[in-house]
């Protein structure tokens, strides 16, 4: 059985949800409009914006796409975009083929 999420994970989910809600509002979009663009329901967008950890990764990414944030989210997790990641990659991983 999986252990419950830790405090920092729950806190991060709430912060991420709040950030997505702020992006939506800054763009003048309703939760319904984002839901339609993301292929989900308004209720699910609301759950995500409140930090519900039960919302699937696919929905999180679709909402990011609908808000124009998907590329930035992916780039934020790219280890090759950090000095540490680049240094470690030279030591531990085969050379990455850039597109």
N, C-alpha and C positions, 0 to 999 in steps of 0.2 A: 504494500500500500504506500502510495506517495505521501510524503510529509507535507503539511500545509505550507503555503508560501510564507517566507520570512517578512519581517516588518519592512525592510528596505524595498523588497519586491513589491509589496502592496503600495507603499508610498510612491514608488516609481510609476506604477500603473495609474495611480490617481493623478500624478503630475503629467504623465503623457496624455491621459484623457483630457485633462484641463487644457493642455497645450493644443490638442486637436480641436477642442471646442473653441478656443480663442482664434485659431486659424480660420475655422468655419465662420465665425462671427465677423472677423476682419474682412472676409471676402463677401460678406452680406448674404450668406447662404443659410437656409433653414436646415434643420436636421433631416427633414423629409427630402430635400433636394440632394443632400449628400448621400442619404440612404439609396435613393434612386440611382445615382451615379455609381455607387459602390455595389449595387445589386443586393441590398439587404433591406432591413426594416428600420423605421425611425426609432423603434424601441431598442434595437441592437446598437444603433449609433449612440443613443442615450446611455446605454449600459457602458459602452466603450468610453464615452466622455466622463463617466463617473468612476472609471478605473476598475470596472468589473474584469477580473482575471479569467473569467469563463468565456470571454469573447475570443474566437479563434484567430490565429495568426493571419489566415487568409482574409478575414474581414478587416483586421487592423491594416493590412497592406492595401486592400481595396479602398479603404477610407483615405489612407495616405495618398493613393493615386488620385482619388477624386478631388483632393485638396491641392494637388500639384506638388506633393512633398515626397513622393515615392523615391525618386532618385537621390534626394538629400538623405533620406533615412538609410538607404542602402549604402551610400557613400560614408555615412557616419560610422558604420560598422566595418569598413574596409581597413584591415590592418596595414595595408600598403600605403595608406594615407597618413600614417604616423611614423615618426622617426624610430620609435621602438619596434614597430612592426616590420619596417624595412630592414632594420639591423638584424632582427631575429630571423627574418626570412632568408637573408643571405647565409645564415648559419644552419638553419633547420629544414628549410623547404626547398624543393626544386625551383628553378627559376620560373616565375609566372609569365605566361604568355599574355601580353597586353593586346587588347582588341583595337 
